[in-house]
Structures are given as structure tokens and as C-alpha cells.
């Protein structure tokens, strides 16, 4: 995750099962999960990297 550098626009680094790291232009990195419920897309935030590491984000995804 250290290698993810900010760009002009936000971008996603996909992990698995809809989990991804959103890298914002200001350098902030956020764990997010997209899913669909009743034909509507929803997003759940799991925290900010490095406060929430990859293993913990995956664990939170499994609980959700």
C-alpha cells in the first residue's frame, strides 16, 4: 500500500470480493467495499490505511 501514490483524480486498487483501497489526490487511503442490495449499489467504509491494515480490512469484510 505504500507504493500507491496520489494522482490528480481518485483511483481504486482492487483486492477481492469488492474490497478496494481508494487513493485520494491528497494522499489519504481509504478501505471501501461496494455491494449491491435490492438492485441499489451501496458502499461501506472500513477505515483509513495504515490504521486499518489489509488483514483487518479483510476480516471486517468477512464480518459484514
N, C-alpha and C positions, 0 to 999 in steps of 0.2 A: 504494500500500500504506500510505502514511502516513495516509490517510483512515480506515482500518479501526480503529475504536475498540473497546476491550474492552466486553463486555456481561456480564450476570450468568452466562450459560452460554456454553460454547464454541460457535463457529459457523464455517462454511466459506464461503470466497469461491472459487467455481469459476473455473478458467482454461479448459483444454481437455484432451481425451484423459484425463480422470480426475485431472489435476493440480489441486490446490487449496491455498489458504492457510488453515490452521487458526488462528483467532484465539482465544486463551485468555483467561479472565477476568483474569489477572494482566498482560495486555498482550503476552505473548510471541506471536510469529507464526511458524508452522512450515510449511514446504513439505512436502506429502504427496502420495502417488499411490496410489489404490486400483485394484486389478485383480482379476480372477478367474482362478484356475488350478485345474483339476480340480474344478470346482464349489465351491471354497472361496475366500472373499474374503481378500485379502492387502493389506497397507499397507506402502509403502516411504517412509521419511523422507529428504528431500533436504537438510535443513539449516534454519537459522534465518534469517529475514529480519531485518535487512538484510545479514547476512554472505553470504547467497546471494540474489542478485538474480533477478528474473523470467527474464531471458535465460539465466542459468546454470541455473536450475531446469528450464527447457525443454530445455536441452542435456543435462542429466542424465537427463531423461525419455526423450529420444531414444536415449541410450546404453543405458538399461535395457530 
